């Protein structure tokens, strides 16, 4: 208990003051008020942040709804043909799409491989169209694109790719025999044709005068795939037939259908005559080949059976651009003004120029200064009696011994001296035509 120190003026006792903190009394009450204010500020800050977040969410929600609304109002492109990434069958390809819009459609464009096309449009009202385009595309990948715009300015772009198998090629029929519009002697007529397609040949028929002729079919091995890839690697069909015909005019009709259902038909006229002299073509059954027109006339006018032998090739145009035909012992060539010449098969077979010789003294025979070679004896007789210079040309070698046989080369032939019974000798012609034709058609070394 505190004791009074001394009396005051008024006589009342005085007590000493209680000890107090050195800081003013007002400071002691301040922390409580600050905490209250800070809490209020914090609540105000949190409330603002929440309101800001809510505002952002609302903005995003509105933007999303606006975007979704814009999407729903954009035109649509569906039902794409060919299906994206698919491969079409050979032939015509249908490119198609169904386009629709909430507003009337103003414009639709179609591009394929970057090139604008003009499609057909089937309208199903002003807000739904079917866009179609048909074409034959090259083999490979193609890119289609459709752009649609409606009257409100909304647009849609759709692109897709597809693979095309390439064109669908109908069968091609090429007659090789008999020659077109040929006049043939009465008797057996041989028919041959080749049929090609981008698919396998399913059926081929030959009809003449309303009667179906039995045919023999064979196939060539498929050719190497073309670089362009526009045609399938299918084998080629060969069709052959033989039939005897009486005098009259005929039309050979071939119909061919491939596995894709494409059909081609071709007519081939010919005439059969009773007078062989009126015929423009001659058929050789031994080799199943025809000789026609100027070649036929030349063969028949020059004892062709003995001198030239039978044909061993069809008439064709060689690498020089010359129409030629090979025979067993000759090569016919069609020159200027349709004149028939004999090819220099003797020169080609000999392969080298032989040294010239001087004319022997007291020589009984022929000496040719043009080539510097002689011709005598049995070879000279055969040369003179069978056409001489026109048929055989100049001698280009002397008589030489090859494998025990005496031979002599001429520009267009080679003579051989064949020993017969009782010391007889005959002159024969080497089948140089066969040798050269075989070499020409020999398979190249692998």
The 8 nearest C-alpha neighbors of each residue, nearest first, counted from 0:
[[1, 2, 3, 14, 15, 17, 4, 16],
 [0, 2, 3, 14, 15, 4, 17, 16],
 [1, 3, 4, 0, 14, 15, 13, 12],
 [4, 2, 14, 13, 12, 5, 1, 15],
 [5, 3, 13, 14, 2, 6, 12, 15],
 [6, 4, 13, 3, 12, 7, 14, 11],
 [5, 7, 12, 10, 11, 13, 8, 4],
 [6, 8, 10, 9, 11, 12, 13, 5],
 [9, 7, 10, 6, 11, 12, 5, 13],
 [8, 10, 7, 11, 6, 12, 13, 5],
 [9, 11, 7, 6, 8, 12, 5, 13],
 [12, 10, 6, 7, 9, 13, 8, 5],
 [11, 13, 6, 3, 5, 7, 10, 14],
 [14, 12, 3, 6, 5, 4, 7, 11],
 [15, 13, 3, 4, 2, 16, 12, 1],
 [14, 16, 17, 13, 4, 3, 1, 2],
 [17, 15, 18, 14, 19, 13, 1, 3],
 [16, 18, 19, 15, 14, 1, 20, 0],
 [17, 19, 16, 20, 15, 21, 22, 24],
 [20, 18, 21, 17, 22, 24, 16, 23],
 [21, 19, 22, 18, 23, 24, 27, 17],
 [20, 22, 19, 23, 24, 18, 26, 27],
 [23, 21, 20, 24, 26, 27, 25, 19],
 [24, 22, 25, 26, 21, 20, 27, 19],
 [23, 25, 26, 27, 22, 28, 20, 19],
 [24, 26, 23, 27, 28, 29, 22, 30],
 [27, 25, 29, 28, 24, 23, 22, 30],
 [26, 28, 25, 24, 29, 30, 23, 22],
 [27, 29, 26, 25, 30, 31, 32, 24],
 [30, 28, 26, 32, 31, 27, 33, 25],
 [31, 29, 33, 32, 28, 34, 27, 26],
 [30, 32, 34, 33, 29, 28, 35, 27],
 [31, 33, 35, 29, 34, 30, 36, 28],
 [34, 32, 36, 30, 35, 31, 37, 29],
 [35, 33, 37, 31, 36, 32, 38, 30],
 [34, 36, 32, 38, 33, 37, 39, 31],
 [35, 37, 39, 33, 38, 34, 40, 32],
 [38, 36, 40, 34, 39, 35, 33, 41],
 [39, 37, 41, 35, 36, 40, 42, 34],
 [38, 40, 36, 42, 37, 41, 43, 35],
 [41, 39, 43, 37, 38, 42, 44, 36],
 [42, 40, 44, 38, 43, 39, 37, 45],
 [41, 43, 45, 39, 40, 44, 46, 38],
 [42, 44, 40, 46, 41, 45, 39, 47],
 [45, 43, 41, 47, 46, 42, 40, 48],
 [46, 44, 48, 42, 47, 43, 41, 49],
 [45, 47, 43, 49, 44, 48, 42, 50],
 [48, 46, 50, 44, 45, 49, 51, 43],
 [49, 47, 51, 45, 50, 46, 52, 44],
 [50, 48, 52, 46, 51, 47, 53, 45],
 [49, 51, 47, 53, 48, 52, 54, 46],
 [52, 50, 48, 54, 49, 53, 47, 55],
 [53, 51, 55, 49, 54, 50, 48, 56],
 [52, 54, 56, 50, 51, 55, 57, 49],
 [53, 55, 51, 57, 52, 56, 50, 58],
 [56, 54, 58, 52, 57, 53, 59, 51],
 [57, 55, 53, 59, 58, 54, 60, 52],
 [56, 58, 60, 54, 55, 59, 61, 53],
 [59, 57, 55, 61, 60, 56, 62, 54],
 [60, 58, 62, 56, 61, 57, 63, 55],
 [61, 59, 57, 63, 62, 58, 56, 64],
 [60, 62, 64, 58, 59, 63, 57, 65],
 [63, 61, 65, 59, 60, 64, 66, 58],
 [64, 62, 66, 60, 65, 61, 59, 67],
 [63, 65, 67, 61, 66, 62, 68, 60],
 [64, 66, 68, 62, 63, 67, 61, 69],
 [67, 65, 69, 63, 68, 64, 62, 70],
 [68, 66, 70, 64, 69, 65, 63, 71],
 [67, 69, 65, 71, 66, 70, 64, 72],
 [70, 68, 66, 72, 67, 71, 65, 73],
 [71, 69, 67, 73, 72, 68, 66, 74],
 [70, 72, 68, 69, 73, 67, 74, 101],
 [71, 73, 69, 70, 101, 68, 74, 100],
 [74, 72, 70, 153, 71, 154, 69, 100],
 [75, 73, 100, 99, 155, 154, 72, 101],
 [74, 76, 99, 98, 100, 77, 73, 155],
 [77, 75, 98, 97, 96, 99, 157, 74],
 [76, 78, 97, 79, 96, 98, 75, 99],
 [79, 77, 96, 97, 80, 76, 95, 82],
 [80, 78, 96, 77, 82, 95, 81, 97],
 [81, 79, 82, 95, 94, 96, 78, 93],
 [80, 82, 94, 79, 83, 85, 161, 93],
 [81, 83, 80, 85, 79, 84, 161, 78],
 [84, 82, 160, 159, 85, 161, 81, 79],
 [83, 85, 161, 160, 82, 162, 86, 159],
 [84, 86, 161, 82, 83, 162, 81, 87],
 [87, 85, 162, 163, 161, 164, 88, 84],
 [86, 88, 163, 164, 162, 89, 85, 92],
 [87, 89, 164, 90, 86, 163, 92, 165],
 [90, 88, 167, 164, 165, 166, 87, 91],
 [167, 89, 91, 166, 135, 165, 92, 88],
 [90, 92, 135, 134, 133, 93, 89, 166],
 [93, 91, 134, 133, 135, 90, 94, 87],
 [92, 94, 133, 132, 95, 91, 80, 134],
 [95, 93, 132, 80, 131, 81, 133, 92],
 [96, 94, 131, 80, 130, 79, 93, 132],
 [95, 97, 79, 130, 78, 129, 77, 98],
 [96, 98, 129, 77, 78, 76, 128, 130],
 [99, 97, 76, 128, 75, 127, 129, 96],
 [98, 100, 127, 75, 126, 74, 128, 76],
 [101, 99, 74, 126, 102, 75, 73, 104],
 [102, 100, 72, 126, 74, 103, 99, 73],
 [101, 103, 100, 149, 126, 104, 150, 151],
 [102, 104, 126, 125, 149, 150, 105, 100],
 [105, 103, 149, 126, 106, 125, 150, 148],
 [104, 106, 149, 150, 148, 103, 107, 147],
 [107, 105, 148, 147, 104, 149, 108, 146],
 [106, 108, 147, 146, 148, 109, 145, 105],
 [109, 107, 146, 145, 147, 106, 110, 115],
 [110, 108, 145, 116, 144, 115, 146, 111],
 [109, 111, 115, 114, 144, 116, 113, 143],
 [112, 110, 143, 113, 114, 142, 144, 115],
 [111, 113, 142, 114, 141, 143, 110, 144],
 [112, 114, 111, 110, 115, 142, 143, 144],
 [115, 113, 110, 111, 112, 116, 109, 143],
 [116, 114, 110, 109, 111, 113, 117, 108],
 [117, 115, 110, 109, 118, 114, 111, 108],
 [118, 116, 119, 115, 109, 132, 108, 110],
 [119, 117, 132, 131, 116, 130, 120, 109],
 [118, 120, 131, 130, 132, 121, 117, 129],
 [121, 119, 130, 129, 122, 131, 118, 128],
 [120, 122, 129, 128, 130, 123, 119, 131],
 [123, 121, 128, 124, 120, 127, 129, 125],
 [122, 124, 127, 128, 121, 125, 126, 129],
 [123, 125, 126, 122, 127, 128, 103, 121],
 [124, 126, 103, 127, 104, 123, 122, 128],
 [125, 127, 103, 100, 104, 99, 124, 102],
 [128, 126, 99, 123, 98, 124, 125, 122],
 [129, 127, 122, 98, 123, 121, 97, 130],
 [128, 130, 97, 121, 120, 96, 98, 122],
 [129, 131, 120, 96, 95, 119, 118, 128],
 [132, 130, 95, 119, 118, 94, 120, 129],
 [131, 133, 118, 94, 93, 119, 95, 134],
 [134, 132, 93, 92, 94, 91, 131, 135],
 [133, 135, 91, 92, 136, 132, 93, 94],
 [136, 134, 91, 166, 90, 92, 137, 165],
 [137, 135, 165, 134, 163, 138, 166, 92],
 [138, 136, 165, 229, 139, 166, 163, 135],
 [137, 139, 165, 164, 163, 229, 228, 136],
 [140, 138, 163, 162, 137, 141, 164, 165],
 [139, 141, 162, 161, 163, 160, 142, 138],
 [142, 140, 160, 161, 112, 162, 139, 143],
 [141, 143, 160, 112, 111, 159, 161, 144],
 [142, 144, 111, 159, 158, 110, 160, 112],
 [145, 143, 158, 110, 157, 109, 111, 159],
 [144, 146, 109, 157, 108, 156, 158, 147],
 [147, 145, 156, 108, 107, 155, 157, 109],
 [146, 148, 107, 155, 154, 106, 145, 156],
 [149, 147, 154, 106, 153, 105, 152, 104],
 [148, 150, 104, 105, 151, 152, 153, 103],
 [149, 151, 105, 152, 103, 104, 102, 148],
 [152, 150, 149, 153, 102, 148, 103, 105],
 [151, 153, 150, 149, 148, 154, 105, 73],
 [152, 154, 73, 149, 148, 151, 74, 155],
 [155, 153, 148, 147, 73, 152, 74, 149],
 [154, 156, 147, 74, 146, 73, 148, 75],
 [157, 155, 146, 145, 147, 158, 154, 144],
 [156, 158, 145, 144, 146, 155, 76, 159],
 [159, 157, 144, 143, 145, 156, 160, 142],
 [158, 160, 83, 143, 142, 144, 157, 161],
 [159, 161, 142, 83, 141, 84, 143, 140],
 [160, 162, 84, 85, 141, 83, 140, 86],
 [163, 161, 86, 140, 139, 85, 141, 87],
 [164, 162, 138, 87, 165, 139, 86, 140],
 [165, 163, 89, 138, 88, 87, 162, 86],
 [164, 166, 138, 137, 229, 89, 163, 136],
 [167, 165, 90, 89, 135, 168, 229, 137],
 [166, 90, 168, 89, 169, 165, 197, 91],
 [169, 167, 197, 166, 196, 170, 90, 230],
 [168, 170, 261, 196, 262, 171, 263, 167],
 [171, 169, 196, 195, 263, 168, 194, 262],
 [170, 172, 195, 194, 196, 169, 173, 263],
 [173, 171, 194, 193, 174, 170, 192, 195],
 [174, 172, 193, 192, 175, 194, 171, 265],
 [175, 173, 192, 176, 191, 172, 193, 267],
 [174, 176, 192, 191, 177, 173, 178, 193],
 [177, 175, 190, 191, 178, 174, 189, 192],
 [176, 178, 190, 175, 179, 189, 181, 289],
 [179, 177, 176, 181, 180, 175, 280, 291],
 [178, 180, 181, 177, 268, 267, 269, 176],
 [181, 179, 269, 268, 178, 182, 270, 267],
 [182, 180, 269, 178, 179, 279, 183, 280],
 [181, 183, 270, 278, 279, 271, 269, 280],
 [182, 184, 271, 278, 280, 272, 270, 181],
 [185, 183, 275, 272, 278, 271, 273, 186],
 [184, 186, 273, 272, 271, 245, 246, 244],
 [187, 185, 243, 244, 184, 188, 245, 242],
 [186, 188, 243, 242, 244, 241, 189, 185],
 [189, 187, 242, 241, 243, 186, 190, 244],
 [188, 190, 241, 240, 177, 176, 187, 242],
 [191, 189, 176, 240, 239, 177, 241, 188],
 [192, 190, 239, 176, 238, 175, 174, 240],
 [191, 193, 174, 238, 175, 173, 237, 239],
 [192, 194, 237, 173, 236, 172, 238, 174],
 [195, 193, 172, 236, 171, 235, 237, 170],
 [194, 196, 235, 171, 170, 236, 193, 172],
 [197, 195, 170, 198, 169, 168, 171, 199],
 [196, 198, 231, 230, 168, 233, 167, 232],
 [199, 197, 196, 233, 258, 257, 231, 200],
 [198, 200, 257, 258, 233, 201, 234, 196],
 [201, 199, 257, 202, 256, 258, 198, 196],
 [200, 202, 257, 258, 256, 199, 203, 255],
 [203, 201, 256, 255, 200, 257, 204, 254],
 [204, 202, 255, 254, 256, 253, 205, 201],
 [205, 203, 254, 253, 206, 255, 202, 211],
 [206, 204, 253, 212, 252, 211, 207, 254],
 [205, 207, 211, 252, 210, 212, 209, 251],
 [206, 208, 251, 210, 209, 250, 252, 211],
 [209, 207, 210, 249, 206, 250, 251, 211],
 [210, 208, 207, 206, 211, 252, 212, 251],
 [211, 209, 207, 206, 208, 212, 205, 213],
 [210, 212, 206, 205, 207, 213, 209, 204],
 [211, 213, 205, 206, 210, 214, 207, 240],
 [214, 212, 211, 240, 215, 205, 204, 241],
 [215, 213, 240, 239, 238, 212, 216, 205],
 [214, 216, 239, 238, 240, 217, 213, 237],
 [217, 215, 238, 237, 214, 236, 239, 218],
 [216, 218, 237, 236, 238, 215, 219, 235],
 [219, 217, 236, 235, 237, 234, 220, 216],
 [218, 220, 235, 234, 221, 236, 217, 237],
 [219, 221, 234, 222, 218, 235, 233, 223],
 [222, 220, 234, 233, 232, 219, 223, 235],
 [221, 223, 224, 220, 232, 234, 233, 225],
 [222, 224, 225, 221, 232, 226, 220, 233],
 [223, 225, 232, 222, 226, 228, 231, 230],
 [226, 224, 228, 227, 223, 230, 229, 232],
 [227, 225, 228, 224, 229, 223, 230, 138],
 [226, 228, 225, 229, 138, 230, 137, 224],
 [227, 229, 225, 226, 230, 138, 224, 231],
 [230, 228, 165, 227, 138, 137, 166, 231],
 [231, 229, 197, 228, 232, 166, 165, 225],
 [230, 232, 197, 233, 198, 229, 228, 224],
 [231, 233, 224, 221, 230, 222, 197, 234],
 [232, 234, 221, 198, 231, 199, 197, 235],
 [235, 233, 221, 220, 219, 218, 236, 199],
 [234, 236, 195, 219, 218, 194, 233, 237],
 [235, 237, 218, 194, 193, 217, 195, 238],
 [238, 236, 193, 217, 216, 218, 192, 194],
 [237, 239, 216, 192, 191, 215, 193, 214],
 [240, 238, 191, 215, 190, 214, 216, 192],
 [239, 241, 214, 190, 189, 215, 191, 213],
 [242, 240, 189, 188, 190, 187, 243, 239],
 [241, 243, 187, 188, 244, 189, 240, 212],
 [244, 242, 187, 186, 188, 245, 241, 185],
 [245, 243, 186, 185, 242, 187, 246, 271],
 [244, 246, 185, 247, 271, 243, 186, 272],
 [247, 245, 271, 272, 273, 185, 244, 248],
 [246, 248, 271, 270, 245, 249, 272, 244],
 [247, 249, 270, 269, 271, 250, 246, 268],
 [250, 248, 269, 268, 270, 247, 251, 208],
 [251, 249, 268, 267, 207, 266, 252, 269],
 [250, 252, 267, 207, 266, 206, 268, 249],
 [251, 253, 266, 206, 205, 265, 207, 250],
 [254, 252, 205, 265, 204, 264, 206, 266],
 [253, 255, 264, 204, 203, 263, 265, 252],
 [254, 256, 203, 263, 262, 202, 264, 253],
 [257, 255, 262, 202, 261, 201, 200, 260],
 [258, 256, 200, 201, 259, 260, 199, 261],
 [257, 259, 201, 260, 199, 198, 200, 256],
 [260, 258, 257, 261, 198, 256, 199, 167],
 [259, 261, 258, 257, 256, 262, 201, 169],
 [262, 260, 169, 256, 257, 259, 263, 170],
 [263, 261, 256, 255, 169, 260, 170, 257],
 [264, 262, 255, 170, 254, 169, 256, 265],
 [263, 265, 254, 253, 255, 262, 266, 252],
 [266, 264, 253, 252, 254, 267, 263, 172],
 [265, 267, 252, 251, 250, 253, 268, 264],
 [266, 268, 251, 250, 252, 179, 265, 269],
 [269, 267, 250, 180, 249, 251, 179, 266],
 [270, 268, 180, 181, 249, 182, 248, 250],
 [269, 271, 248, 182, 247, 249, 183, 181],
 [270, 272, 183, 246, 247, 185, 182, 184],
 [273, 271, 246, 184, 274, 185, 183, 270],
 [272, 274, 185, 184, 246, 275, 271, 245],
 [275, 273, 276, 272, 277, 184, 278, 185],
 [276, 274, 184, 278, 277, 273, 272, 183],
 [277, 275, 274, 278, 279, 184, 273, 272],
 [278, 276, 275, 274, 279, 272, 182, 184],
 [277, 279, 182, 183, 275, 276, 280, 184],
 [278, 280, 182, 292, 291, 181, 183, 277],
 [281, 279, 291, 278, 183, 290, 181, 182],
 [282, 280, 290, 289, 291, 283, 183, 295],
 [281, 283, 289, 288, 284, 290, 280, 287],
 [284, 282, 287, 285, 288, 286, 289, 281],
 [283, 285, 287, 286, 282, 288, 187, 189],
 [286, 284, 283, 287, 309, 288, 282, 310],
 [285, 287, 288, 284, 283, 311, 310, 309],
 [288, 286, 284, 283, 285, 282, 289, 189],
 [287, 289, 283, 286, 282, 313, 310, 290],
 [290, 288, 282, 281, 283, 291, 280, 313],
 [291, 289, 295, 281, 280, 294, 282, 288],
 [290, 292, 280, 295, 279, 294, 289, 281],
 [291, 293, 279, 295, 294, 280, 296, 290],
 [294, 292, 296, 295, 297, 291, 339, 337],
 [295, 293, 297, 296, 292, 291, 298, 290],
 [296, 294, 291, 290, 298, 292, 293, 297],
 [295, 297, 293, 299, 294, 298, 300, 292],
 [296, 298, 300, 294, 299, 295, 293, 301],
 [299, 297, 303, 295, 296, 301, 300, 294],
 [298, 300, 296, 297, 301, 303, 302, 295],
 [299, 301, 297, 298, 302, 296, 303, 295],
 [302, 300, 303, 298, 299, 297, 306, 386],
 [303, 301, 304, 305, 299, 300, 306, 298],
 [302, 304, 298, 307, 306, 301, 305, 299],
 [303, 305, 308, 302, 306, 307, 309, 298],
 [306, 304, 303, 302, 308, 307, 301, 428],
 [307, 305, 303, 304, 308, 302, 328, 428],
 [308, 306, 328, 303, 329, 304, 326, 305],
 [309, 307, 304, 327, 326, 328, 303, 305],
 [308, 310, 326, 327, 311, 304, 307, 283],
 [311, 309, 326, 312, 325, 327, 288, 308],
 [312, 310, 326, 325, 286, 327, 309, 313],
 [313, 311, 325, 310, 324, 314, 288, 326],
 [314, 312, 324, 315, 288, 289, 311, 310],
 [313, 315, 324, 323, 312, 322, 316, 290],
 [316, 314, 322, 323, 313, 317, 324, 321],
 [315, 317, 322, 321, 320, 323, 318, 314],
 [318, 316, 320, 319, 321, 315, 322, 323],
 [317, 319, 320, 316, 321, 322, 315, 323],
 [320, 318, 317, 321, 316, 322, 323, 332],
 [319, 321, 317, 318, 316, 322, 323, 315],
 [322, 320, 316, 319, 317, 323, 333, 332],
 [321, 323, 316, 315, 333, 332, 317, 320],
 [324, 322, 332, 331, 315, 314, 316, 321],
 [325, 323, 314, 331, 330, 312, 313, 315],
 [326, 324, 330, 312, 311, 310, 432, 329],
 [327, 325, 310, 329, 311, 328, 309, 432],
 [326, 328, 432, 433, 308, 430, 309, 329],
 [329, 327, 430, 432, 307, 431, 326, 308],
 [330, 328, 432, 326, 307, 327, 325, 331],
 [329, 331, 325, 342, 341, 324, 326, 432],
 [330, 332, 341, 324, 323, 340, 342, 325],
 [333, 331, 323, 340, 339, 322, 341, 334],
 [332, 334, 339, 322, 337, 338, 340, 323],
 [335, 333, 338, 337, 339, 332, 336, 340],
 [334, 336, 337, 338, 333, 339, 340, 332],
 [335, 337, 338, 334, 333, 339, 293, 340],
 [338, 336, 335, 334, 333, 339, 293, 332],
 [337, 339, 334, 336, 333, 335, 340, 293],
 [340, 338, 333, 332, 334, 337, 331, 294],
 [341, 339, 332, 331, 333, 342, 338, 334],
 [340, 342, 331, 330, 332, 343, 411, 329],
 [341, 343, 330, 344, 331, 411, 332, 340],
 [344, 342, 411, 410, 346, 345, 347, 341],
 [343, 345, 347, 411, 346, 342, 348, 412],
 [346, 344, 411, 412, 410, 348, 347, 409],
 [345, 347, 410, 349, 344, 343, 348, 350],
 [348, 346, 344, 350, 345, 349, 343, 351],
 [347, 349, 345, 350, 346, 344, 431, 435],
 [350, 348, 346, 347, 351, 345, 408, 352],
 [349, 351, 347, 348, 346, 352, 345, 353],
 [352, 350, 349, 353, 346, 347, 348, 395],
 [351, 353, 354, 350, 395, 349, 396, 346],
 [352, 354, 396, 351, 355, 395, 397, 349],
 [355, 353, 356, 352, 396, 371, 372, 395],
 [354, 356, 371, 372, 353, 370, 357, 396],
 [357, 355, 371, 372, 358, 354, 373, 359],
 [356, 358, 359, 371, 355, 372, 366, 373],
 [357, 359, 366, 356, 360, 362, 373, 372],
 [360, 358, 362, 357, 361, 356, 373, 363],
 [359, 361, 362, 358, 363, 357, 364, 366],
 [360, 362, 359, 363, 358, 364, 365, 366],
 [363, 361, 360, 359, 364, 358, 365, 366],
 [364, 362, 361, 375, 365, 376, 359, 360],
 [365, 363, 375, 374, 362, 366, 373, 376],
 [364, 366, 374, 373, 375, 367, 363, 379],
 [365, 367, 373, 372, 358, 374, 368, 364],
 [368, 366, 369, 371, 372, 370, 373, 365],
 [367, 369, 371, 370, 366, 372, 358, 357],
 [370, 368, 367, 371, 393, 372, 366, 394],
 [369, 371, 368, 372, 367, 395, 355, 393],
 [372, 370, 355, 368, 356, 367, 369, 357],
 [373, 371, 367, 370, 356, 366, 355, 394],
 [372, 374, 366, 365, 367, 397, 375, 371],
 [375, 373, 365, 379, 364, 366, 378, 372],
 [374, 376, 364, 379, 378, 365, 377, 373],
 [377, 375, 379, 378, 380, 364, 374, 363],
 [376, 378, 380, 379, 381, 375, 426, 425],
 [379, 377, 381, 380, 376, 382, 375, 426],
 [378, 380, 375, 382, 376, 374, 377, 381],
 [379, 381, 377, 383, 378, 382, 384, 376],
 [382, 380, 378, 384, 383, 379, 385, 377],
 [383, 381, 387, 379, 380, 385, 384, 378],
 [382, 384, 387, 380, 381, 385, 379, 386],
 [383, 385, 381, 382, 380, 386, 387, 379],
 [386, 384, 382, 383, 387, 381, 390, 306],
 [385, 387, 390, 389, 384, 383, 388, 382],
 [386, 388, 383, 382, 389, 390, 391, 385],
 [387, 389, 392, 391, 390, 393, 386, 382],
 [390, 388, 387, 386, 392, 391, 341, 340],
 [389, 391, 386, 388, 387, 392, 341, 411],
 [390, 392, 411, 388, 412, 387, 389, 409],
 [391, 393, 388, 410, 411, 389, 409, 390],
 [394, 392, 409, 410, 395, 388, 391, 370],
 [393, 395, 409, 396, 408, 372, 410, 392],
 [396, 394, 409, 408, 370, 393, 410, 372],
 [397, 395, 408, 394, 353, 407, 372, 398],
 [396, 398, 407, 399, 372, 373, 395, 408],
 [397, 399, 407, 406, 405, 396, 400, 408],
 [400, 398, 406, 405, 397, 407, 401, 396],
 [399, 401, 405, 404, 403, 406, 402, 398],
 [402, 400, 404, 403, 405, 399, 406, 415],
 [403, 401, 404, 400, 405, 406, 399, 415],
 [402, 404, 401, 400, 405, 406, 399, 416],
 [405, 403, 401, 400, 402, 406, 416, 415],
 [404, 406, 400, 416, 399, 415, 401, 398],
 [407, 405, 415, 414, 399, 398, 404, 400],
 [406, 408, 398, 414, 413, 397, 396, 399],
 [407, 409, 413, 396, 395, 394, 345, 412],
 [410, 408, 394, 412, 395, 345, 411, 393],
 [409, 411, 345, 392, 346, 343, 393, 412],
 [412, 410, 345, 343, 391, 344, 409, 392],
 [413, 411, 345, 409, 391, 410, 408, 344],
 [412, 414, 408, 429, 409, 407, 428, 345],
 [415, 413, 428, 407, 406, 427, 429, 408],
 [414, 416, 406, 427, 426, 405, 428, 417],
 [417, 415, 426, 405, 425, 406, 427, 424],
 [416, 418, 425, 424, 426, 415, 419, 427],
 [419, 417, 424, 423, 416, 425, 422, 420],
 [418, 420, 423, 424, 422, 417, 421, 425],
 [419, 421, 422, 423, 418, 424, 417, 425],
 [420, 422, 423, 419, 418, 424, 425, 417],
 [423, 421, 420, 419, 424, 418, 425, 417],
 [424, 422, 419, 421, 420, 418, 425, 417],
 [425, 423, 418, 419, 417, 416, 422, 426],
 [424, 426, 417, 416, 427, 418, 423, 419],
 [427, 425, 416, 415, 417, 414, 378, 381],
 [426, 428, 415, 414, 425, 416, 429, 417],
 [427, 429, 414, 413, 415, 430, 412, 328],
 [428, 430, 431, 413, 414, 427, 328, 415],
 [431, 429, 328, 327, 432, 433, 428, 434],
 [430, 432, 434, 328, 433, 429, 435, 344],
 [433, 431, 328, 327, 329, 435, 430, 434],
 [434, 432, 327, 436, 431, 430, 435, 437],
 [435, 433, 431, 437, 432, 436, 438, 430],
 [434, 436, 438, 432, 437, 433, 439, 431],
 [437, 435, 439, 433, 438, 434, 432, 440],
 [438, 436, 440, 434, 439, 435, 441, 433],
 [439, 437, 435, 441, 436, 440, 434, 433],
 [440, 438, 436, 437, 441, 435, 434, 442],
 [439, 441, 437, 438, 436, 442, 435, 443],
 [442, 440, 438, 439, 437, 443, 436, 444],
 [441, 443, 440, 444, 445, 438, 439, 437],
 [444, 442, 441, 445, 440, 439, 438, 437],
 [445, 443, 442, 441, 440, 438, 439, 437],
 [444, 443, 442, 441, 440, 438, 223, 439]]
